[in-house]
Amino acid sequence: MMLEEKENVVLGKLIALVNGVISEGDIWILEDKIREILSALQQDKALDSMVVVLEELKKKYLINCMVCKTPCGKTSDYFLNELEPQQREKKIKLYRDLLKKYDSKTEYQDILKAISELSW
């Protein structure tokens, strides 16, 4: 099981952004954007533009990580398709479950936790 390439890229960048935002402590500032990106993933629409949006968000909100002399990897793009097959299938199942359950009423903290857990 593999993700479509655009979906893999958007999700990998989203995981990196969420991990960074959680580390920086200001999780609420990006709620609308993260919800917009999840909706795009659900609908498989505008994924090319979401790549650009995610890159800009990372540059704006994770500036310390972008200039870090000793990067920890927490905000590195995390592409599920690059994982070993057994681990990849497990993570893709978790991701698909998130997309099935997600709607506008889903608690934001639950969204962040589910996205971050994809990189554990």
N, C-alpha and C positions, 0 to 999 in steps of 0.2 A: 504494500500500500504506500502510495506517494501522494503528495499534494501537487496540484498544478503549480507551475513555476512561479507565476505572479503571486498566487496565494501564499506560497512558501516564503517569498521575499517580504511581502507585507507582514505576515505573521512574525517572521524572524526579527524584523525591525520593531514591530509592536512589543514583542517580548523584551527586547533591549530597552526600549523607552520605559516600559512599566517597571522593569527592574531598577533602572536609574532613578525614576521618580520616587519609587518607594525608598531608595537609599538616601535621596536628597531630602525627603521628609515632607514635601509639599505636594501631596497626592491630589488635592482637590482642583488644582489649577487646570488640569487637563481632562477633567471628566467629560466635557462635551465632545472634545476631539476623539477621545478613546471610544466613546459610544458611537461616534460617526464612523470610525474605522471598523469597529465590530459590525455595524450595519452593512458597510460596504462588503465585508467578508461574507456575511450571511447571504447577501444578494448577488455576490460575485460581480459587482459593478464598480467601475471607477478605480480599479486596483492600481493602474499606472499612476494616477494622480495621488493615490494614498502613499505610494513610495516617496514621492516628492514631499508631501505633507509630513510624513514621519521623519525624513531627513532634516527638514527645517525645524521640527519640534525638538529633535535631539540636539541640534546646534544651539537652539535658543534656551532650552531648559536644562541641558546637561553639559553646560559649558566647561565646568570643572573636569568632567570626564574626558571631554574632547581634547583638553590640553594637558592631561595628566602625564607625568614622566614615567610612572610605573603603573600602567593600566592593570586592573584586576580582572578584566574580562566581563564584569557584571553587565556592562552596557554594550557589549559586542552583540552584533546581530546573531540570533540563534535560529539557524535553519533546521527545521525538523527533518527535511529530506537528507541531511548529511549524517544523521544518526545511524547506528547499527540497526538492522531490520527489526529485531524484536523490540528494541527501545522505541524506534520510530513508530511502529504500529501502536504501541501503548500510548504514546504522546498524541498521535493523530486522533486516536479514539477519544482521549480527554478533550482535545480541541473541538472535535465534532460534537461532543456532548455539550460543551459550552455554547456553541452556536445554536444548537437545538433549544437549549433552555433560555438563552438570552432574549430579553425584550426590554422595553424602556423602563419597566418596573424593577428590573434586577438591581439589587443593591450594588453600588459602585465598588465597595470594598470586596464584595464577593467576586466581582469581575477582575479586579486587580489580583486577587489571590489566585484565581483560576489561571490567569495568563502567566503570572510569575511561576506557578507550579509546573508549567510546561518546560521550564528550564532546570528543574531540580532533578 
